[in-house]
């Protein structure tokens, strides 16, 4: 009886893991010149990718059609870097050290003029950097910077807790509580109805925009929204020697592995029917979504 039960559970697990959520092509390696990208972010139209360098400092943009590489900043921080909606600006955090303390500023670069602008001066309390349309939005000490209000909620992390800013007001959301918790990689769904986040030591969760109904969808790190009902992220062994991309629906009942063991796929970015990801070796790949 135990063997039969185990077989049934194994068959159900196999069905969940092989569910077809997306139709994708095989990964294609992108020429990066002498860059060794650590993380990558696709432009809104999917034609370019913003990368940081694993060895050198700085951010660069790679044209996926021509392989042209253009540096946009000699500094940058890959944890948060992104394009504005029109693709004409990039926003990023910049790290500086004062004594033994790390400070972060929020900066933008106008890709048409090359002009750099500091949105938030170096601070110990830069909670989030986001983009709403063509506006760059930062949250410092729980307050919006760059705009007075936003039409979409902005999620941020402050000392491990998950916060949300709505209409200029920031509140502690932390759907799974605060005591002993550490939240990572939060983002709001395109329709503004859900939040995906990673709960350290527990896995990836999706909750309603008000923090209610948190549902664990699996050990999916660095989650990103493909659309309002699909998440993509990575499943890694924490050492960088093994990692693959996976797609999931919002309750984790349907999952689809997107890459095989031939490539160590990490930190996906999604835009315009395309996925970009990097490897620990500093390689850049893209996958077309059919």
N, C-alpha and C positions, 0 to 999 in steps of 0.2 A: 504493500500500500504506500509506504514511504517513497519507494522508487518511482511509483506511478505519479505521486504528487509532485516529486522533484522534476519529472519529465514534463508534466503539464506546466509547471512554473517556468522551466527553461524554454518551452515552446512559446509561451506568452512573452517572455523577455525578448526572444528572437524577433517576434512580430513587431514589438515596440521599436526595436533598434533598426529594423529594416523598412519602416514606414516611409513612403515617398511623399515628402513635403515639397521638394524642389527638383527641377530637372537642370542639371549642371554639366558643363563641359569639364574636361580634365584640366588640372592646373597648368598654366603656362609661365615659364620663368621670364622675368623682365630684366633686361640689361640695366645695370645701375652704375656703370663706369667704375670709379674707384671708391664708391660709397658702399658702406656695409650697414644697411638699414636695420634699426632695432624695431621700430614700429612704423606703420603706414596708415595714411588716411586718404581715401578717395575724394576727388572733387565732386560736387553735386551732379555734374554731367557724366562722371565716370571716365573722363578722358585723361586726367592727370592724377598723380598721387603725391602727397606731401609725406616726406620721410625725414626721420632724424638719423644721424650717423652713429653707429655703434662704437666707433673709434674716435673720429674727429667730432668737434663740437659743431652744432649748427643744424639748420633745417634746409632742405632742398626740395624742389619740385621736379618730378620726372614726367615728361610727356610720353604717354603710353603708345602713341602712334609713331613718334619719331625717335624715342629714347633720349631726347635732349634733356640734359640735367642743368638746372639753374638754382644756384643757392639764393635763398630768400632771407636768411638770417644767420649770422655767425654763432648765434646762441639759440637755446630753446630747450624745452622740456617735453619729452614725448608722452608723458602721462596725459596731458591735455593739449592737443593741437587740433585745429579744425579750420575748415573753409567757411566763409559766409555763403549764404544761399545763392548769390550770383557768381560765386567763384572768384571774385575780384580781390578778396582779402583773406589773409590767414591770421588766426589768433592763436596764441600760445602762452604758456607760463615760462618764466625765466628764473633760474635758480641763481642766487648769490649767497656767499657766506660772509658773515660778520662775526669774527672770532670763531667760536664753535657752533654758532647758530645758523640755521639755513633760513633764508628769506626768499619769498617768491613775488614776482611782479607779473602783471598781465599786460601783454603787448600785442599789437597788430601790425601787419605789414600790408600796405597797399600794393598789390601786384602790378598795377598799371603805372605807378610812379616810383615804386621802391621805397616810399616813405614809411618810416617806423614811428609808431605812436605808443606811448605808455598809457594804458587805461587805468591801471592800479600800480602805485609805487610799491617798492619792496616792502613786504609785510609778513608777519608770522601768521596772519589770519585770512589768507586767500582761500575761501571755501570751495569756490567753483568757478569755472569758465565755460560759458555756453554761447550758442549762437541762435538768434531768433530772426529768421529771414536774413536780411543784410546787416542786422545790428549785432554787435558783440556785447554780451552781457556777462558781468562778473558778480560774484557775491563775496563781499569782504565783511567779516564780523557780522554776518547775517543780513547785511544791507546790499541792495542792488547798486551796481556801479555801471555807468554807461547809459542807462535808461532809468526812468522813474518807475515804470511798470512794464509788465509783459503780458501778452495774451496767453502764453503757454506757461505752465508751472516750471520752475527751475529747481532741480534737486542738487543737493550739495552734501559734503561730508565735513563734519566739524568734530575733531577729537573722537573719531570712530563712529559717531552717531549720524543718522540719516535725517537731513532736514529738507524742507520744501518751502519755496518762496512763491507765494501767490499774491498778485496785486501789490507787490512791494512788501508784503508781510512774511517774515520767516518764522516757521514753527518746527519743532522737533517732531518728526514723523516716526522714525524707528519702529517699523511694523512688528518686529520681534522683540521689542524691548530695548533697554539701554545697558543694563548691568552686564558687564562682561562681553558685550557685543562689539563687533567691528564690521562696519558696512563698507563695501567697495563697489566700484563701477556702476553707480546708479544712472539710469537714463529714463526719460519719459517716452512713451509710445507716440508715434506720429499723430494720433488722434487725441492725445492728452488724457486718455482714460486709464492707463496703467503705468506702473513703474517696474522695471526690472533692476535687480541689484544682486550682489553677491554677499553672502553672510559668511564671514571667515569661519572655517572649520565645519560649516554646515552645508554650503552649496548655494546654488542660484535660486532665486525666488522671484515671483511675479505677484504684485499686489494691486489693489485698486488705487486710484490716484489719491484717495484719502487715507491710505495706509491699511485699509481693511482687507480681509480675506487673503492673507499671504499664503502662497502655494509654492512648495519646493518643487522645482522641475528637474533637479539633478545637479551633479558636480560639473557645472559649465562655467568656466571662468572667462573674464573679459566679455560679457554678453553684449550684443548689439541687436537693434531692431532691424529686421528685414522689411517687415510691414506690421500692421496692427495685430497680427495674430501669430507671428513667427519670430523666434529668437535664433540668433546664431552666436556661437562662442567656441571656446576651445576646451578640450579635455586633455590635460597634461599630467605628467608624473612629478611635477614640481622641481625637477632637476634640469629640464630643457632637453633631455635625451629622447623623449617620446611626447608627441602631442598631435592631435588631429582636430579638425573642425567638425562641428555637429550642429544641426538645426533641430529646433524643438517647437512644438505648439505651446500654448500658454499654461497648460496644466501638466506638461511633461509626459502625457500619455502617448504621444507620437514623436519619435525621434528619427533622424536620418544622419548617418555619418557621411561627410562630404569629401574627405580626403583619406587616402590609405597610408600605409606605413612607409611608402617610398619617399615621403617628405615630412619633416617635422613642422607642422603648420601651427602658427601662433598669432594671436592678436589680430583677428579679422576686422576689416572695415567694409561696409556695404554702401553702394550707391549706384543708381541707374542701371540695374540689372547686372552688376559686376561685384565680385568680392576680391579684395586684396588682402594678402597676409605676408608675414615675414617668417624667417626661420632663425634659430639661434646662431647660425653661421653667417647671418647678414645677407641672406638672399631674399628677393622679392618675387612674389607670384601673384597672378590674377586668375580668377575663375569666372567665366561667363555663366549667368543664369539664363536659361532658355525660356 
